[in-house]
């Protein structure tokens, strides 16, 4: 890994120190934690139904996850400070994303975990959207494994439109699937989408 970390090391140390306390109100259960590589870069690709999804994945993961996030989230003062300290990278939905994706690829090659939600936005409860090609682009260009992940019940704890979480009500579950290697795929736009679709199918399988 590079000398300069993309996130606040002190912030993450405090986060992991108090992680057990954060897990309790969510009644967090995690499966497949052994599928996350300990010493190399990887992409964590998950379904997305709640603003809780990024912190929940970081609670479930043994390693810090740097997320790609919508630029709109960086406009919210307190949230902007939190996600910037966590190393989050903005996605604008335009050509500016090229710079963000290049940075993400650099982090992956340097051994970090990058998190992405292939659907690109939060979906309605119990539903899936369509996969965008970004996860395929990252996987092919970085040549690191993709870990599919399924998050369950965050949409019950903090649904779309809610500002306060309903804690201690539902057990939030995270399932990490086995690593998928796409390093032999040619770097084309068509393959970016093919890989994205394959990853998303694995995410759906984890929901069963």
JOQUIDA-V175337 format. One record per helix or strand of 3 or more residues. SS is the DSSP state (helix for helix, strand for strand). FROM is the first residue (numbers start at 1). TO is the last residue. If there is no record, write none. Layout:
ss->[SS/SS]
from->[FROM/FROM]
to->[TO/TO]
This chain:
ss->[helix/helix/strand/helix/strand/helix/strand/helix/helix/strand/helix/strand/helix/strand/helix/strand/helix]
from->[9/19/29/33/42/53/65/71/77/89/97/113/134/145/154/173/189]
to->[17/26/31/35/46/60/70/75/85/91/109/116/142/152/157/180/206]
